[in-house]
Amino acid sequence: MVILRTLDQRLWALNRQGKAAIMASSQGHEAAQIASVEALKKGKDKFYTYYRDLGVMLSLGMTPTEIMLGFLAKAGEPLSGARQFPTHGAYPKLGLINLSNVVGTQITQAVGASLAAEMRGEDSVTITYFGDGATSQGECHEAMNFAGIHQLPIIFFCENNKYATSIPLKKQMAAKNVAERAAGYGILGKSIDGCTFHQSFLLCKKQLIELEADLAPL
């Protein structure tokens, strides 16, 4: 977590200096991101991230150098050869799947991957990360509805920082929290303090066990 925060702060400074063009900070998200990866099976499960998920990438095995190469558009960046936006691209051997900068598209992609894994008989779980703003996108609702119908082995991991860029949560939804929406799709919804490592870890570990026992998605 210290490495993640230090890297994030340095990238933010480079952005303000005009040396790194685009930077979406993960500050405040560190515990939730790292705990979720540590609770799942590296090298086996699939991870669909969004643009604030530096912690997921580091926890899966990317190095600070590899990440920095992307932000500075240097050769050797493993996700896309520095041809994409920073942190956008795929690292298949780490289970890190291609990220789009269009809000919410990774959620439907993750559901498709989860369905494919189940049809192939794979013993794996898919997790997709997104912010609260993505829950206002149609892709999110379509994905959760499909996952609920087919009871897929997937975790929908919403990192709710209460703002979609500049729009507060109360202007996005009438429900008190995002987790309340899960019941409408027949999936389990849980709301925890994502700034607390052990809460995030225990929730993901518990859900991993339940998904492997063919219980409902989260």
C-alpha positions as CSV (number, residue, x, y, z in Angstrom):
1,M,0.0,0.0,0.0
2,V,2.9,2.3,0.7
3,I,4.4,1.6,-2.8
4,L,1.0,2.3,-4.4
5,R,0.5,5.6,-2.6
6,T,4.1,6.7,-3.3
7,L,3.7,5.8,-7.0
8,D,0.3,7.5,-7.2
9,Q,1.6,10.7,-5.7
10,R,4.6,10.8,-8.1
11,L,2.4,10.2,-11.1
12,W,0.1,13.0,-9.9
13,A,3.1,15.3,-9.6
14,L,4.3,14.4,-13.1
15,N,0.8,15.1,-14.4
16,R,0.8,18.6,-12.9
17,Q,4.3,19.2,-14.3
18,G,3.0,18.4,-17.8
19,K,5.1,15.2,-18.1
20,A,2.3,12.6,-17.7
21,A,-0.7,13.5,-19.8
22,I,-3.5,11.6,-18.0
23,M,-3.7,10.6,-14.4
24,A,-6.7,9.2,-12.5
25,S,-5.6,8.9,-8.8
26,S,-6.3,5.7,-6.8
27,Q,-5.6,7.5,-3.5
28,G,-8.1,6.3,-0.9
29,H,-8.8,3.1,-2.9
30,E,-5.6,1.3,-1.9
31,A,-6.9,-1.0,0.8
32,A,-9.9,-2.2,-1.2
33,Q,-8.0,-2.9,-4.4
34,I,-5.1,-4.7,-2.8
35,A,-7.2,-6.8,-0.4
36,S,-9.5,-7.9,-3.2
37,V,-6.6,-9.3,-5.3
38,E,-5.0,-11.0,-2.3
39,A,-8.4,-12.7,-1.5
40,L,-8.7,-14.2,-5.0
41,K,-6.5,-16.7,-6.9
42,K,-3.7,-15.0,-8.8
43,G,-2.9,-16.7,-12.1
44,K,-6.3,-18.4,-12.2
45,D,-9.0,-15.8,-11.7
46,K,-9.7,-12.9,-14.2
47,F,-9.5,-9.2,-13.3
48,Y,-11.4,-6.5,-15.3
49,T,-10.2,-3.2,-14.0
50,Y,-11.1,0.5,-14.5
51,Y,-8.9,3.5,-14.7
52,R,-8.2,4.0,-11.0
53,D,-7.0,0.5,-10.3
54,L,-3.3,0.9,-10.0
55,G,-3.5,-1.2,-6.8
56,V,-5.0,-4.1,-8.6
57,M,-2.2,-4.0,-11.2
58,L,0.6,-3.8,-8.7
59,S,-0.9,-6.6,-6.6
60,L,-1.2,-8.8,-9.7
61,G,2.5,-8.4,-10.4
62,M,3.0,-5.3,-12.5
63,T,6.1,-3.3,-11.4
64,P,6.2,0.4,-10.8
65,T,8.6,0.7,-13.7
66,E,6.2,-1.0,-16.1
67,I,3.4,1.4,-15.0
68,M,5.6,4.4,-15.2
69,L,6.6,3.5,-18.8
70,G,3.0,3.7,-19.8
71,F,2.5,7.2,-18.2
72,L,5.6,8.5,-19.9
73,A,4.9,6.8,-23.3
74,K,8.1,4.8,-23.3
75,A,8.9,1.6,-25.2
76,G,8.7,-1.6,-23.2
77,E,5.4,-0.8,-21.5
78,P,3.7,-4.3,-21.4
79,L,0.0,-3.5,-21.7
80,S,0.0,-1.8,-25.1
81,G,3.6,-0.8,-25.9
82,A,2.6,2.7,-24.6
83,R,0.2,3.2,-27.5
84,Q,-2.9,3.3,-25.4
85,F,-3.9,5.5,-22.5
86,P,-1.8,4.8,-19.3
87,T,-2.9,1.5,-17.5
88,H,-5.1,0.6,-20.6
89,G,-4.3,-2.7,-22.3
90,A,-4.0,-6.3,-21.4
91,Y,-1.5,-8.4,-19.4
92,P,-2.9,-11.9,-20.0
93,K,-0.3,-13.9,-18.0
94,L,-1.4,-11.9,-14.9
95,G,-5.1,-12.4,-15.6
96,L,-5.4,-8.6,-16.3
97,I,-7.8,-8.1,-19.2
98,N,-8.0,-5.2,-21.6
99,L,-9.4,-1.9,-20.1
100,S,-11.4,0.6,-22.1
101,N,-11.6,4.2,-21.2
102,V,-15.3,4.2,-21.9
103,V,-17.1,4.1,-18.6
104,G,-18.7,0.8,-17.7
105,T,-17.8,-1.3,-20.7
106,Q,-15.5,-3.7,-18.7
107,I,-18.6,-4.8,-16.7
108,T,-20.3,-6.5,-19.6
109,Q,-17.0,-7.9,-20.9
110,A,-16.4,-9.5,-17.5
111,V,-19.8,-11.1,-17.5
112,G,-19.1,-12.6,-20.9
113,A,-15.8,-13.9,-19.7
114,S,-17.4,-15.4,-16.6
115,L,-20.0,-17.2,-18.8
116,A,-17.3,-18.5,-21.1
117,A,-15.3,-19.8,-18.1
118,E,-18.4,-21.6,-16.8
119,M,-19.2,-23.1,-20.2
120,R,-15.6,-24.4,-20.4
121,G,-15.8,-25.9,-17.0
122,E,-13.0,-23.7,-15.6
123,D,-12.5,-23.5,-11.8
124,S,-12.2,-19.7,-11.8
125,V,-13.9,-16.5,-10.7
126,T,-14.1,-13.2,-12.5
127,I,-14.0,-9.9,-10.7
128,T,-14.8,-6.5,-12.3
129,Y,-14.0,-3.2,-10.8
130,F,-15.9,0.1,-11.4
131,G,-16.7,3.4,-9.8
132,D,-20.1,4.6,-8.6
133,G,-20.5,6.6,-11.8
134,A,-20.4,3.4,-13.9
135,T,-23.6,2.2,-12.1
136,S,-25.5,4.8,-14.0
137,Q,-24.5,3.3,-17.3
138,G,-26.7,0.8,-19.1
139,E,-23.9,-1.7,-19.4
140,C,-23.8,-2.1,-15.6
141,H,-27.5,-3.0,-15.4
142,E,-27.4,-5.3,-18.4
143,A,-24.4,-7.1,-16.9
144,M,-25.8,-7.6,-13.5
145,N,-29.2,-8.7,-14.8
146,F,-27.5,-11.3,-17.1
147,A,-25.2,-12.5,-14.2
148,G,-28.2,-12.9,-11.9
149,I,-30.2,-14.9,-14.5
150,H,-27.4,-17.3,-15.2
151,Q,-25.9,-17.3,-11.6
152,L,-22.4,-16.7,-12.9
153,P,-19.2,-16.9,-10.8
154,I,-18.5,-13.1,-10.8
155,I,-17.9,-10.4,-8.3
156,F,-19.0,-6.8,-9.1
157,F,-16.6,-4.6,-7.1
158,C,-17.9,-1.1,-6.9
159,E,-15.3,1.4,-5.5
160,N,-17.7,4.1,-4.4
161,N,-15.9,7.4,-3.7
162,K,-19.3,9.2,-3.9
163,Y,-18.4,11.2,-6.9
164,A,-18.7,10.4,-10.7
165,T,-15.9,12.9,-11.6
166,S,-17.8,15.9,-10.2
167,I,-21.3,14.6,-9.8
168,P,-22.2,13.6,-6.2
169,L,-23.8,10.2,-5.5
170,K,-27.1,11.8,-4.5
171,K,-27.5,13.2,-8.0
172,Q,-26.8,9.8,-9.5
173,M,-29.2,7.5,-7.6
174,A,-32.1,7.6,-5.2
175,A,-31.0,4.6,-3.2
176,K,-28.9,5.1,-0.1
177,N,-26.0,3.0,-1.4
178,V,-25.1,1.0,-4.6
179,A,-25.4,-2.4,-2.9
180,E,-29.2,-2.0,-2.5
181,R,-29.5,-2.3,-6.3
182,A,-28.3,-5.9,-6.2
183,A,-31.5,-7.4,-5.0
184,G,-33.3,-6.3,-8.1
185,Y,-31.0,-8.6,-10.1
186,G,-31.2,-11.6,-7.7
187,I,-27.6,-11.2,-6.6
188,L,-26.1,-10.5,-3.2
189,G,-25.3,-7.0,-2.3
190,K,-22.9,-6.0,0.5
191,S,-21.6,-2.6,1.5
192,I,-18.4,-2.2,3.6
193,D,-15.7,0.3,4.4
194,G,-13.3,-0.1,1.5
195,C,-10.7,1.9,3.4
196,T,-10.4,-1.0,5.8
197,F,-8.1,-3.8,4.4
198,H,-9.5,-6.7,6.5
199,Q,-13.2,-6.0,5.6
200,S,-12.4,-6.0,1.9
201,F,-10.3,-9.1,2.2
202,L,-12.8,-11.1,4.2
203,L,-15.8,-10.2,2.0
204,C,-14.0,-11.2,-1.2
205,K,-12.6,-14.4,0.3
206,K,-16.0,-15.4,1.6
207,Q,-17.6,-14.7,-1.7
208,L,-14.9,-16.6,-3.5
209,I,-15.7,-19.7,-1.4
210,E,-19.5,-19.3,-2.0
211,L,-19.0,-18.8,-5.8
212,E,-16.9,-22.0,-5.9
213,A,-19.8,-23.7,-4.2
214,D,-22.2,-22.5,-7.0
215,L,-23.9,-19.9,-4.9
216,A,-25.1,-16.4,-6.1
217,P,-22.8,-13.8,-7.6
218,L,-22.0,-10.7,-5.6
